[in-house]
Amino acid sequence: MPAPVPAPVPVAAAPPEAISEETLLVISAAIAAFLGERAHIRSVRLISSRAWAQEGRVSIQASHRLH
């Protein structure tokens, strides 16, 4: 049986670089689906690093066969 989803809490207007409430709810739902139970998220922050993009490029390049 899925865990009940809490009602959204109203928040003040966030600065443009902040994570939206909708995004936080999606992250929370994904974590709950993965763990199979409700979890308490203590912190979420944006990372300006391009590490994920770089790793994706490395993975794609490594998958190509060289003749």
URZI-V161260 format. One record per helix or strand. SS is the DSSP state (~ for helix, > for strand). FROM is the first residue (numbers start at 0). LEN is the number of residues. If there is no record, write none. Layout:
SS/FROM/LEN  SS/FROM/LEN
//
This chain:
~/20/15  ~/50/13
//
